[in-house]
């Protein structure tokens, strides 16, 4: 998916805000980027990371499922989903996601 330059810049700034602990700003920026490129798996993955950091695991999981529906070959997405599923007590699902991430890495 071709992501417009402005959306890429917002996503980059969102990452910087996330690393700086400014979660509300990070979320606002990545959501803005998604308005410009709603079919970007990377942007949905980025939003999942922000929501996970905020403790909003249900919404983070939903974003990851959307990202994986757009692009299923990203091991990091499967790893993050597995981590969230472990935190939510979904051990069986998490085991499958860890296995899928390993398949993609090998």
Helices and strands as residue ranges (DSSP letters): H 5-19, H 23-36, H 41-53, H 57-70, H 75-87, H 91-105
